[in-house]
Amino acid sequence: MAPGPGFSDEKNETLCESESTVYVHNPHLDGMKEDILYHFNLGTSTHNLPAMFGDVKFVCVGGSPWRMKSFIEYIAGELSLEDPKAEYPNICAGTDRYAMYKIGPVLSVSHGMGIPSIAIMLHEQVFLMFCILGVRVI
């Protein structure tokens, strides 16, 4: 568990600088050339994540892939972004774990059932937002 602000990490002899900084020391990550979001079937070398998701302002999640597709069709009609009857491809089509749909600034992601699947989805979603926004997380 990461130490709280102002407390020394005995193993790494580091000091947390602020309440919003958490340092996770993993030397194996430093040498990686690509980041892979395995469960979303996305990667930093195979997809241009900022171009795909750079305009996202809202992320809506729900349990069922079909419900999230219906939601994106509803949003398309309500916001007059596109034809609600248009075909919206599943961005995560290469995997059967999650479904992801996007219309304008709205991203819709299924999370499946249970805390473990929600935790995995949220972990990858937060990392996806990091890749898009370029905010440094230590």
PyRosetta script that sets phi, psi and omega in degrees:
from pyrosetta import init, pose_from_sequence

init()
pose = pose_from_sequence("MAPGPGFSDEKNETLCESESTVYVHNPHLDGMKEDILYHFNLGTSTHNLPAMFGDVKFVCVGGSPWRMKSFIEYIAGELSLEDPKAEYPNICAGTDRYAMYKIGPVLSVSHGMGIPSIAIMLHEQVFLMFCILGVRVI")
pose.set_psi(1, 138.5)
pose.set_omega(1, -178.6)
pose.set_phi(2, -70.9)
pose.set_psi(2, 141.1)
pose.set_omega(2, 178.2)
pose.set_phi(3, -69.9)
pose.set_psi(3, 156.5)
pose.set_omega(3, 177.9)
pose.set_phi(4, -74.2)
pose.set_psi(4, 174.5)
pose.set_omega(4, -178.5)
pose.set_phi(5, -60.1)
pose.set_psi(5, 135.2)
pose.set_omega(5, 176.6)
pose.set_phi(6, 81.6)
pose.set_psi(6, 2.1)
pose.set_omega(6, -179.9)
pose.set_phi(7, -106.0)
pose.set_psi(7, 143.4)
pose.set_omega(7, -179.1)
pose.set_phi(8, -79.3)
pose.set_psi(8, 139.5)
pose.set_omega(8, 174.0)
pose.set_phi(9, -89.5)
pose.set_psi(9, 110.1)
pose.set_omega(9, -173.2)
pose.set_phi(10, -58.5)
pose.set_psi(10, -38.2)
pose.set_omega(10, -175.9)
pose.set_phi(11, -71.4)
pose.set_psi(11, -43.6)
pose.set_omega(11, -174.5)
pose.set_phi(12, -102.0)
pose.set_psi(12, -5.2)
pose.set_omega(12, -178.9)
pose.set_phi(13, 53.9)
pose.set_psi(13, 36.3)
pose.set_omega(13, 178.1)
pose.set_phi(14, -109.6)
pose.set_psi(14, 162.5)
pose.set_omega(14, -179.6)
pose.set_phi(15, -122.9)
pose.set_psi(15, 129.8)
pose.set_omega(15, 176.0)
pose.set_phi(16, -68.4)
pose.set_psi(16, 131.1)
pose.set_omega(16, -174.5)
pose.set_phi(17, -87.4)
pose.set_psi(17, -26.3)
pose.set_omega(17, -180.0)
pose.set_phi(18, -151.5)
pose.set_psi(18, 171.4)
pose.set_omega(18, -179.3)
pose.set_phi(19, -67.6)
pose.set_psi(19, -22.8)
pose.set_omega(19, -176.2)
pose.set_phi(20, -97.6)
pose.set_psi(20, 3.8)
pose.set_omega(20, -178.6)
pose.set_phi(21, -106.6)
pose.set_psi(21, 129.0)
pose.set_omega(21, 173.7)
pose.set_phi(22, -128.2)
pose.set_psi(22, 122.9)
pose.set_omega(22, -179.4)
pose.set_phi(23, -99.3)
pose.set_psi(23, 122.6)
pose.set_omega(23, 177.1)
pose.set_phi(24, -114.9)
pose.set_psi(24, 110.4)
pose.set_omega(24, -177.0)
pose.set_phi(25, -86.9)
pose.set_psi(25, 113.2)
pose.set_omega(25, 176.0)
pose.set_phi(26, -144.6)
pose.set_psi(26, 97.0)
pose.set_omega(26, -176.3)
pose.set_phi(27, -63.1)
pose.set_psi(27, -20.7)
pose.set_omega(27, 179.6)
pose.set_phi(28, -68.5)
pose.set_psi(28, -27.6)
pose.set_omega(28, 179.7)
pose.set_phi(29, -75.0)
pose.set_psi(29, -26.1)
pose.set_omega(29, -177.3)
pose.set_phi(30, -63.3)
pose.set_psi(30, -33.7)
pose.set_omega(30, -176.9)
pose.set_phi(31, -88.5)
pose.set_psi(31, -1.9)
pose.set_omega(31, -178.1)
pose.set_phi(32, -74.1)
pose.set_psi(32, 135.5)
pose.set_omega(32, 179.1)
pose.set_phi(33, -90.3)
pose.set_psi(33, -19.2)
pose.set_omega(33, -175.9)
pose.set_phi(34, -138.7)
pose.set_psi(34, 144.9)
pose.set_omega(34, 171.4)
pose.set_phi(35, -104.3)
pose.set_psi(35, 133.2)
pose.set_omega(35, -177.5)
pose.set_phi(36, -119.0)
pose.set_psi(36, 127.6)
pose.set_omega(36, 172.3)
pose.set_phi(37, -96.7)
pose.set_psi(37, 83.6)
pose.set_omega(37, -170.1)
pose.set_phi(38, -54.9)
pose.set_psi(38, -47.2)
pose.set_omega(38, -174.6)
pose.set_phi(39, -74.1)
pose.set_psi(39, -19.8)
pose.set_omega(39, 175.5)
pose.set_phi(40, -95.5)
pose.set_psi(40, -7.4)
pose.set_omega(40, -177.1)
pose.set_phi(41, 59.1)
pose.set_psi(41, 43.1)
pose.set_omega(41, 178.2)
pose.set_phi(42, -127.6)
pose.set_psi(42, 152.3)
pose.set_omega(42, 176.9)
pose.set_phi(43, -149.6)
pose.set_psi(43, 157.1)
pose.set_omega(43, -177.4)
pose.set_phi(44, -73.4)
pose.set_psi(44, -21.7)
pose.set_omega(44, 177.6)
pose.set_phi(45, -97.1)
pose.set_psi(45, -16.4)
pose.set_omega(45, -179.4)
pose.set_phi(46, -100.0)
pose.set_psi(46, -16.7)
pose.set_omega(46, -178.5)
pose.set_phi(47, -135.5)
pose.set_psi(47, 146.0)
pose.set_omega(47, 173.3)
pose.set_phi(48, -91.0)
pose.set_psi(48, 85.9)
pose.set_omega(48, -173.2)
pose.set_phi(49, -61.7)
pose.set_psi(49, -42.5)
pose.set_omega(49, 177.2)
pose.set_phi(50, -61.5)
pose.set_psi(50, -37.3)
pose.set_omega(50, 178.4)
pose.set_phi(51, -70.0)
pose.set_psi(51, -36.9)
pose.set_omega(51, -178.7)
pose.set_phi(52, -73.1)
pose.set_psi(52, -38.9)
pose.set_omega(52, -170.1)
pose.set_phi(53, -125.1)
pose.set_psi(53, 8.8)
pose.set_omega(53, -174.4)
pose.set_phi(54, -61.5)
pose.set_psi(54, -24.6)
pose.set_omega(54, -178.0)
pose.set_phi(55, -95.0)
pose.set_psi(55, 4.4)
pose.set_omega(55, -176.7)
pose.set_phi(56, -67.4)
pose.set_psi(56, 127.6)
pose.set_omega(56, 177.4)
pose.set_phi(57, -117.8)
pose.set_psi(57, -22.8)
pose.set_omega(57, -177.1)
pose.set_phi(58, -133.2)
pose.set_psi(58, 133.3)
pose.set_omega(58, 174.5)
pose.set_phi(59, -120.0)
pose.set_psi(59, 119.2)
pose.set_omega(59, 179.9)
pose.set_phi(60, -114.4)
pose.set_psi(60, 132.9)
pose.set_omega(60, -177.6)
pose.set_phi(61, -122.8)
pose.set_psi(61, 151.8)
pose.set_omega(61, 177.8)
pose.set_phi(62, -158.6)
pose.set_psi(62, 166.6)
pose.set_omega(62, -173.5)
pose.set_phi(63, -71.5)
pose.set_psi(63, -40.2)
pose.set_omega(63, -170.9)
pose.set_phi(64, -99.9)
pose.set_psi(64, 133.7)
pose.set_omega(64, 175.5)
pose.set_phi(65, -59.7)
pose.set_psi(65, -38.3)
pose.set_omega(65, -179.4)
pose.set_phi(66, -68.5)
pose.set_psi(66, -37.3)
pose.set_omega(66, 178.1)
pose.set_phi(67, -65.8)
pose.set_psi(67, -38.3)
pose.set_omega(67, -179.6)
pose.set_phi(68, -71.3)
pose.set_psi(68, -32.6)
pose.set_omega(68, 174.9)
pose.set_phi(69, -69.0)
pose.set_psi(69, -42.9)
pose.set_omega(69, 176.7)
pose.set_phi(70, -61.7)
pose.set_psi(70, -38.1)
pose.set_omega(70, 179.1)
pose.set_phi(71, -62.9)
pose.set_psi(71, -43.8)
pose.set_omega(71, -178.2)
pose.set_phi(72, -68.2)
pose.set_psi(72, -33.9)
pose.set_omega(72, 175.1)
pose.set_phi(73, -65.7)
pose.set_psi(73, -41.1)
pose.set_omega(73, 177.9)
pose.set_phi(74, -63.0)
pose.set_psi(74, -45.9)
pose.set_omega(74, 179.9)
pose.set_phi(75, -62.9)
pose.set_psi(75, -39.6)
pose.set_omega(75, 178.6)
pose.set_phi(76, -58.3)
pose.set_psi(76, -41.9)
pose.set_omega(76, 178.6)
pose.set_phi(77, -72.0)
pose.set_psi(77, -44.4)
pose.set_omega(77, -177.5)
pose.set_phi(78, -65.4)
pose.set_psi(78, -38.1)
pose.set_omega(78, -178.6)
pose.set_phi(79, -93.8)
pose.set_psi(79, 2.1)
pose.set_omega(79, -179.0)
pose.set_phi(80, 51.7)
pose.set_psi(80, 42.8)
pose.set_omega(80, -180.0)
pose.set_phi(81, -86.0)
pose.set_psi(81, -42.8)
pose.set_omega(81, 179.3)
pose.set_phi(82, -153.8)
pose.set_psi(82, 178.1)
pose.set_omega(82, 177.6)
pose.set_phi(83, -69.0)
pose.set_psi(83, 122.7)
pose.set_omega(83, 179.7)
pose.set_phi(84, -60.3)
pose.set_psi(84, -22.6)
pose.set_omega(84, -179.4)
pose.set_phi(85, -87.2)
pose.set_psi(85, -2.9)
pose.set_omega(85, 180.0)
pose.set_phi(86, -65.6)
pose.set_psi(86, 161.2)
pose.set_omega(86, 178.7)
pose.set_phi(87, -87.2)
pose.set_psi(87, 121.7)
pose.set_omega(87, 178.7)
pose.set_phi(88, -107.2)
pose.set_psi(88, 111.9)
pose.set_omega(88, -176.1)
pose.set_phi(89, -71.8)
pose.set_psi(89, 148.6)
pose.set_omega(89, 175.2)
pose.set_phi(90, -76.1)
pose.set_psi(90, 115.5)
pose.set_omega(90, -179.0)
pose.set_phi(91, -63.6)
pose.set_psi(91, -29.8)
pose.set_omega(91, 179.3)
pose.set_phi(92, -96.9)
pose.set_psi(92, 33.0)
pose.set_omega(92, -173.8)
pose.set_phi(93, -62.1)
pose.set_psi(93, -23.6)
pose.set_omega(93, -178.9)
pose.set_phi(94, -75.9)
pose.set_psi(94, -1.3)
pose.set_omega(94, 179.9)
pose.set_phi(95, -135.8)
pose.set_psi(95, 154.8)
pose.set_omega(95, 177.7)
pose.set_phi(96, -101.9)
pose.set_psi(96, 9.6)
pose.set_omega(96, -175.6)
pose.set_phi(97, -79.9)
pose.set_psi(97, -45.6)
pose.set_omega(97, -176.4)
pose.set_phi(98, -138.1)
pose.set_psi(98, 162.8)
pose.set_omega(98, 173.4)
pose.set_phi(99, -124.0)
pose.set_psi(99, 141.5)
pose.set_omega(99, -178.7)
pose.set_phi(100, -139.1)
pose.set_psi(100, 131.0)
pose.set_omega(100, 179.3)
pose.set_phi(101, -130.3)
pose.set_psi(101, 149.7)
pose.set_omega(101, -179.0)
pose.set_phi(102, -138.6)
pose.set_psi(102, 137.1)
pose.set_omega(102, 171.9)
pose.set_phi(103, -140.5)
pose.set_psi(103, 117.9)
pose.set_omega(103, -178.3)
pose.set_phi(104, 55.2)
pose.set_psi(104, -129.6)
pose.set_omega(104, -177.6)
pose.set_phi(105, -87.3)
pose.set_psi(105, 10.5)
pose.set_omega(105, -175.1)
pose.set_phi(106, -111.1)
pose.set_psi(106, 126.5)
pose.set_omega(106, 175.9)
pose.set_phi(107, -112.1)
pose.set_psi(107, 131.5)
pose.set_omega(107, -177.8)
pose.set_phi(108, -119.7)
pose.set_psi(108, 123.0)
pose.set_omega(108, -174.4)
pose.set_phi(109, -130.5)
pose.set_psi(109, 133.2)
pose.set_omega(109, 173.8)
pose.set_phi(110, -84.8)
pose.set_psi(110, 150.6)
pose.set_omega(110, 179.6)
pose.set_phi(111, -123.1)
pose.set_psi(111, 2.1)
pose.set_omega(111, 179.7)
pose.set_phi(112, 72.3)
pose.set_psi(112, -159.4)
pose.set_omega(112, -176.7)
pose.set_phi(113, -114.2)
pose.set_psi(113, 139.3)
pose.set_omega(113, 172.1)
pose.set_phi(114, 95.4)
pose.set_psi(114, 156.9)
pose.set_omega(114, -178.0)
pose.set_phi(115, -61.1)
pose.set_psi(115, -43.6)
pose.set_omega(115, -179.4)
pose.set_phi(116, -59.3)
pose.set_psi(116, -44.6)
pose.set_omega(116, -179.3)
pose.set_phi(117, -69.5)
pose.set_psi(117, -34.4)
pose.set_omega(117, 176.3)
pose.set_phi(118, -66.2)
pose.set_psi(118, -42.1)
pose.set_omega(118, -179.5)
pose.set_phi(119, -62.8)
pose.set_psi(119, -42.4)
pose.set_omega(119, 178.3)
pose.set_phi(120, -63.2)
pose.set_psi(120, -46.3)
pose.set_omega(120, -179.9)
pose.set_phi(121, -61.3)
pose.set_psi(121, -45.3)
pose.set_omega(121, -179.3)
pose.set_phi(122, -64.8)
pose.set_psi(122, -39.0)
pose.set_omega(122, 177.8)
pose.set_phi(123, -59.8)
pose.set_psi(123, -48.7)
pose.set_omega(123, -179.5)
pose.set_phi(124, -70.4)
pose.set_psi(124, -33.0)
pose.set_omega(124, 178.7)
pose.set_phi(125, -67.1)
pose.set_psi(125, -42.6)
pose.set_omega(125, 177.8)
pose.set_phi(126, -64.0)
pose.set_psi(126, -41.3)
pose.set_omega(126, 178.5)
pose.set_phi(127, -66.7)
pose.set_psi(127, -37.0)
pose.set_omega(127, 176.1)
pose.set_phi(128, -60.9)
pose.set_psi(128, -44.0)
pose.set_omega(128, 178.0)
pose.set_phi(129, -63.8)
pose.set_psi(129, -35.6)
pose.set_omega(129, 175.5)
pose.set_phi(130, -62.2)
pose.set_psi(130, -44.6)
pose.set_omega(130, 179.6)
pose.set_phi(131, -63.1)
pose.set_psi(131, -35.8)
pose.set_omega(131, -178.2)
pose.set_phi(132, -75.6)
pose.set_psi(132, -49.6)
pose.set_omega(132, -173.3)
pose.set_phi(133, -81.2)
pose.set_psi(133, -22.5)
pose.set_omega(133, -179.6)
pose.set_phi(134, 70.8)
pose.set_psi(134, 19.0)
pose.set_omega(134, 178.3)
pose.set_phi(135, -75.8)
pose.set_psi(135, 128.2)
pose.set_omega(135, -176.9)
pose.set_phi(136, -75.0)
pose.set_psi(136, 124.1)
pose.set_omega(136, 175.5)
pose.set_phi(137, -113.6)
pose.set_psi(137, 125.6)
pose.set_omega(137, -178.0)
pose.set_phi(138, -101.7)
pose.dump_pdb("model.pdb")
